[in-house]
């Protein structure tokens, strides 16, 4: 049995949140730079240049990549041989989130959905907790902006729609999002499970690195087809037209009921902020 103190969790999460909001992951920056070489639209090229410059300034000056610093979504893997000491895990995750947004001078966006009163510290985070073998605690932070989140959808279809119908629906959802999701976007797709499981695996898929295909060849081919089709929509960087609408498509699946094909599409803006740490 290995002990992990809540203060270590708080410090780690605080730092992850600040870094996620100021340091664009290398794979995303490389994808933007590669897209710059493929884009043909003058306005699209200008938008990509601005995004690349913005990422470099944010990293150098340690300032937020975007004014929307997101809602904290935490994917936590807790080893079954780990014993949390000094407090309670959920309280530590909330405090780490609070300190990250306050000490990082990040915009506080969470509020009561009915009265619309801002809580002032960007808590509580969304926490997805999974028990795993071993004696490590892994925390992955996704600072989810709501330009893309508002354009995301969950739908359930009869099996007769087939996979071609599912792919058509994904393209339709991204097309309807247009400029509102701050393209070029990343598209997380969850197929299977039930209503909430499809949404969960769609969002979790966004934590994959750009270039990492699904290990199942038939699903990897679906990812490539969607990537090609979405980039042929003509939405382009910033929604101003062009060849680069999408940086990556990630598909995850889960067994489902014989009577349904659940589909979730979780769209992420170009400011794809996520970090992880293992304690």
N, C-alpha and C positions, 0 to 999 in steps of 0.2 A: 504493500500500500504506500503510495506516494502522496505527500501533503503539498497542497498549493494554497498559499495564503491569499485572501481576497484583496489585499493591498497590491499584490503583484498583478492580479487580474485588472484592477482599476488602473494602475499605471500603464499596463500594456495596452488596454483598450483606449485610454486617453490618447496615447501616442499614435495608435493605428488610425483613429478618427482624424487627427490633425494631418497626418501624412497622406491619408486617402484623399483629403480635400485639397492638398497642395501639390502632390506628386502624381502626375498621370503615369500609369504603368507603362513600362518600356514597350510592351507589345502593342499597346494602343497608339503610342506615339509613332512607332515604326509603321503601323498600318496607315496612319494619317500621312506620313511622308511618302509611303508607297502610292497611296491614292493620289497624292499631288502629281505624281508622274503620269498617272493614267487619265486624269481629268482633262477634258478638252474645252469646257466652258470657261471663258475668262472670269465670270463672276464666281464660278465654282472654285477656280484656282485661287482667287483672292480670299475666299472664305477659308479654304484649307490652309493657306499661308497664315491667315490670322489665327486660326486654331493652333497651329504649330508654334507660332510666336507666343501666343497666350500661355501654352503649356510650359514653355521654357522660362517665361517671366515668373509664372507661379512657382516653379521649382526653385528658381534663383532667389526670389524675394520672399518665399514662404508665405504666399498669399493665396486665397482660394482661387481655384480654377474657374469657378462660376459663382454668381451671386446666390443661386440656389444651392446651398450646401447639403441638401438632401435630408431625408429621414433615415436614421440609422437602422439598417437591417443587419442582424447578426446571425451568422451560421456558426453554431458552437458544437464541437465534437468533444464530448466528455468521456475520457477513458474510464472504464469500470474499476480500475485500480487507483483512481485519483480520489483523494479525500480533501474537500474544500474546508479550510480552517479559517478562523477569525471572522466569520460572518456567513452570509447566505449568497449563493451564486447569483441569483436574479438581482438582488440589491447591488452587488458588485458591478454587474453589467450596466445597471442603470446609472450608478455613480460614475463609472468610467465614461459613459456617454455624456453625462452632464459636464464632467470636467473637460472632456475633449472639445465640446462645443463652446464652453465658456473660455477656457484658456487659449483656444485656437482662434478666438474672436470670429467664430463662424455663425452665420445667420441661424436664428432659432425659428423653426417653422412649424413645430407641432402644436396643435391646439385642440380644444374640445370640438367635436364635429357638429354639435347642436348649437351651442352658444357662441362658438367661434372665438373663444378666449384663449390667447396664446399662453402656454405654460412657461415660456421664458428660458427654457434650458434644453430644448429639443429632446426631452424624455417624454414618455418611455420609448426605448428602442423596440423594434420588432425582433423577437428572439425565436430562432428555430434551433431547438436543442436535440441532439442525437447522442445516444449512448453507444460507445464503440469499445472494442477490446483495447487493453493497454493501460499505460500510466501517463498519458499526455493529455493536455487540454489544448485544443486548437480553436482559435477564434478567427473568423473571417468577417470582415466588415464590408458592407456594400452601402455607400452613401447614395441613396436612390433619389434622384431628382424627379419631380412630378410632371415635367414636360412629357417625358416618355411614359411615365406611369399612367397618366390620364388617357393616353392613347392605347393602352394595353386592354386586352379582352380575354374573357373565358366563355367558351361556347361548348355545348354538348350536341353531338350529331348522331343520327342513326347509323349503324354500320354500313348501310348501303351507299353512303357518300364516298367511301373508299379513300385511299391515301391520296389519289389525285385531287379529290374534292377537298381534302384537308389542306393540301399545298395551295390550292386555289384560294382557300379562305385566308391563309396566312398572308399571301400577297395582297389580297383585298384589304385586310386590316392595316398593313403597312402603307398601302396606297392611300387609304382614308386618313391616316395620320398626317401625311403630307409634311409640311414644314413645322407642324406643332410639336413634333418630338425632337427637334433640333438635330436634323441629319447633318453628316452621316451617322446612322444609328447602328446599334448592335441589336440583334433580334434573338431573344430566347424563346424557344418553343417547347411546350410540354404536351406530350400526347399520351393519354391513358390515365389510369387511376380513377379518380372521381373529380368532382368540382374543385375541391381545395388542393388535392394532390397534383393535378395538372398545373395549377397556378404555381405551386411550390417548386416543382421541378423546372418549370420554365424560368423562374427567377434564379434558381440555383445554377442553372446552366450558364448564366452570364458570368460566373466565376471562372469558367474555363479560359485558357489563354487563346488569343487569336491564332489560328493555325492548327489548333488541336481538334481534330475531327472526332466524331463519335466512333468508338471502336467497331461498331457493327457496320460492315461495308454498305449495306442497303440504306442505312440511316445517314451515313456519311454522304452517299450519293444524293439523298434528299436535301441535305444541307447545301451541297454544291448547286443543285437545281434552284433552290430558293435564293441563294446568293446571286446567281445569274439573273433570275427573273426580277428580283427587287431592284437590282442595279440598272435594269432596263426600263424602270418606271419613268425615269427622266426627272425625278424630284430634285436630285442633286444636293450638293452642300448648301446648307441654310435654306433649302427649299426653293432655291433660285434657278433650278435647272442644271442638268449635267449628268455625267455618267456614274458618279459616286454617291449613291444614296445609302449604302450599307457597307459597314466594315467587316461584319461577320454574322453568320447564322449558326446558332447552337441548338440542337435538338436533343432532348432527353425523353425517354419513354418509361412507362410503368404499366404492369399488367392491369387490365380493366375488365369490366363486366361484358358479357356477350351481347348485351342490348345497346351498347353505346360506344362512341369514340369521343371522349373528352379532349378538348383542345384549349390550350392557353397560349397566348402570345404576349410576352413581356418585352416591351421595347425600352431600350436604354439609349440615352442621348450620347453624343460624342464625348461628353465629359464623363467618361466611364471610370468612376472612382471606387477602387476597392483595394484592400490590403489584408494581410493575414499574418498571424504569429502562432507559434507553438510553445507552450509552457511545459 
